[in-house]
Amino acid sequence: MNDLIPCFGVVSILLIIFGFLAFLRYMNYKGTIALAEKGLTKPESKSNNKGLLRWGIVITAIGLALSIGLYTIGFVADENTYPFRLGPWMLGGFVPLFLGLGLILLHYLTEKE
């Protein structure tokens, strides 16, 4: 019984978050429909398409910080078990690191001149 309380708490928090996101999407849809009924379209956003680069830099920095922090766990483990002291715990840092590098690369590959 004691294990059910944290489960219900996590599920309810996720329901609140996803419910709010669904509500925001619905309100955006209703706004688009209201504009379409009047014969108007949504105005184009005037962003400079730097979103991929910004998110790429942020996620790369987080991944690098996690990788450096998690690398110290390798000194507790046996050196002969894991080469270069890189074990499965390093995935927590490598996944965001390479995801961020991929976003930065995607920004430069899809850049319009």
N, C-alpha and C positions, 0 to 999 in steps of 0.2 A: 504494500500500500504506500509506503514511503517513497518508493521509486516512481510512482505515478504522478506525484505532485510536480517534480521538476519537468517531467515529460509534458504535462499539460501546460506548464508555464512556457516552455520553449515553443510548443505548437501554437499557443495563443499569441505569443509575440510575433511569430511568423505569419499567422493569419492577419494580425493587425497591419503589419508592414505590407504584405501582398494585397490586402484589401484596400489600403490607402493608394498603392500604385495602380490598382485596377480602377479606383475612383478617379484618379488623375487622368488616366487614359480615356475613361468614359467622358469626362468633362471636355477633354481635347476633341474627342469625336463629336460631341454635341456642338461645340463651337464651329467645327469645320462644316457640319451639316447646316447650321444657321447661316453661315456665309454662303454656302452653295445655294440655298433657297433664295437668297437675294441676288444671285448671279455674280458673286465676288469670289476671289480666291485668297488664300493665305499669302501674306507678304513674304517674299524671299528673305531669309536670314542673311545678314551682311557679315557673317563671321569670316575670318581669314583662313579657315580650315587648319588651324593650329591645334585642334583638339587632340588628334592622334599623337602629335609630338609632345604636348603637355602631359597627357596621361602616360605616354611611353616613358618620359623622364621620371615621373613620380613613381611608377610601378618598378622601373629599373632601380631607382634609389632604394626603395623598400626591399626589393629582392637582394640587392647588394648588401644592405645592412643586415638582413636576416642571414645571408650566407656567411658573412664574417662572424656574426654572433653564434651561429650553429656550428661553425668549424671547430670551436673550442671543445665541443662534445667529443670530437675524435681523439683528443688527448686522454680521455678517460678510458676509451676502448683499447683493446689490444692492437698494437701496430701491425702485426702480421695478419690480422683478420681483414682489415680494410686498407687497401692501398692508398697512399697519400692522406690517410686519416679521413677519407671521404666515405661516409656511410649513408644509409637510407635517410637519415635525419636531414641531410643536406637538400633533399627535395623541397623542403619547406622554404628554402631560399632560392634554389635554382629555378623553380617553376615561375615565380613572379619576375625573377631576373630576366629569363629568356622571353617571357611574355612581353615585358616592357621593351626589350631589344627588338622584338618582332614588330611592335607598334611603331617604334622609331623608324625601322627599316621600311615599314608599310607607308609611313608618311613621306619618306623621300622617294620611294618608288612610284607613288601615285600623285606626286606633286605636279600641278599644272603650271606651265610657264607662260 
